[in-house]
Each structure stands twice: as C-alpha cells, then as structure tokens.
Amino acid sequence: MAITGLPPDTDADIARVTEALAMITPRWNVRILLALSGPPLRYSDLAAKVSWLQNGQLHPKLKSLCDAGLVQRTEHTSRHVTYGHTDRGTAFLPVLPTIVTWADGHLEKADRPLPAIEQIEDSLTLLTRRHAAAILWVLKQRGEVSGRALARIIMPSSDWTNIYPPLRQLVADGLVDTEGIGQPYRLSVAGDGLGPVFGALSAWSAGHPLTHAAQHPVWGRPGTAPAPKPWVSNVSLPAPTASSAARAAGASRPTWQTRDLFSHTTTARPKAALTAGGPRR
C-alpha cells in the first residue's frame, strides 16, 4: 500500500499493520490461535476444541494460518500430524489483551456481558475497514485534517471525494469526529485511545518485542505498562454468539488467561455511553 504523502518508514509501518490485521481478522482465526495456545495438538484434538466449526471449515483455516507463518504443521509420521504455534504465532498472543483493554474502555456496552473474544472480534472488524489504519494514522500524526487533504495523502491517484465513504464509516464507528460537512476531521477519544493497540501491532508485525510499543513514533506513550504475559491454554472453546457493537468507557488493564476470553463477569456499566456504530453479528 503506497501512501505517498507520508515518509517511507511511516508508509511501511502502516502497510505492515494493515497486513497483520488482514491475517488475524478473518472469521475464526483468533479463536483457532487461542485453541492452539498450549502444546501442539492433533487435528482431531483441535477440532474438539472448536467443535462448533462445521465439517470442512477448520482445514482451510489452518492452512491459511500456516501460510501466514502463525501456525506450524509438524508431520511426525504419516499418521501423526500436530499443529502448534510458530514463534511468530506465540508472540502475537500478548497483543490480544491490549485489544480487550481498548474495547472494554471504548466500545459501548452490550445488553449482556460479552466474552473478551467477542470484544476482540468486534474491535478487529472496526480496524480493518478500508483505509481505516491509514486514516487513523494520519489524524493521529497531524491532528485536524480536511477531507481533501486526507485524500491527497492516502489516495493521491484517486478522485479526492473517494475519501468520504471510509471517513463516514469511521465517524459512524466512533473512531473519528467532525463538526459537520466541510469541517476538518480528528480522532475521537476512542480513536486516540488506539495507541497501545496500534503500537503493539506495529511492534509485532516488525518482529520487535511488545515493550517497543510505548516508544512508537506516532502512537507511543512512554511510561505506559508493557503488554501482559501470554495466556495459559484453555480446555475447550464455546460456540460463538451474537456479538455487540461499539462499547463505552473505562476499565483498568487486566491480566488475561486464555479461558478468560470465553467468559465475562458482570462489571459496572458507565453512566454515559459513547455514541459509536460498529459491527453486529
């Protein structure tokens, strides 16, 4: 992805994060990675952990995760094959609590308490909107920017009015604010709060330790706490349920285990909710 209005290193950073999001966001990918968070598993054992997947759905998902370098297929004998994380897949797991913390603080509360895995999936859906990462990056770096200026930076070879559909979506999702037609755009509180998420994704996609996230040149916040340690493996994963849209303000950063992603204790709801759209499944 070429963004000619930005320095090459920033351009490459956005491209890496966009590619990382494209690898992990497809349906069921995060759940399968979490199911593999313990010792390597035979196919039948993994299928038992994600038993709600229909026949024929698991194999192509595993192949895509292997092709992405997140899962390793090991053939011990012709009848003994196991699947487990690569080093890159293991390094990704600590990114997930950062996403949960952002979702718990900024996405509007659902009618029922959501498992953290659903918060992750909803958050990833927002972040993989077309041009979302690039738009959020530019607004973080430059503050208020007009739609025409954003178009010159992000899609210089297209008609500048093409910037408005993704901008309107980000406004509806509650990540971008504007005072109205013809007015500049800026990050909302929720959009600005994505710093730890994008910092962690940037560090992971570049092969750096997640402790580098706080020093990110655009999203960094020096002095913030490092990402939590990886989760322990859970025994089995429940079937997914209908997820919520955007949620609202304020919880502290928890320390997560894999099993925590599939259950959710009731927490006090904030008095006011952020108006934000977002996916409903």
Buried (B, 14 or more C-beta within 10 A) or exposed (E): EEBEBBEEEBBBBBBBBBEBBEBBBBEBBBBBBBBBBBEBBBBEEBBBBBEEBEEEBBEEBBEBBBEBEBBBBEEEEEEEEBBBBBEBBBBBBBBBBBBBBBBBBBBBBBEEBBBBBBBBBBBBBBBBBEBBBBBBBBBBBBEBBBBEBBBBBBBEEEEBEEBEEBBEBBBBBBBBBBEEEEEBBBBBEBBBBBBBBBBBBBBBBEEBEBEBBBBBEBBBEEEBEEBBEBBEBBEEBBEBEEBBBBBBBEBEBEEBBBBBBBEBEEEEBBEEBBEBBBBEE
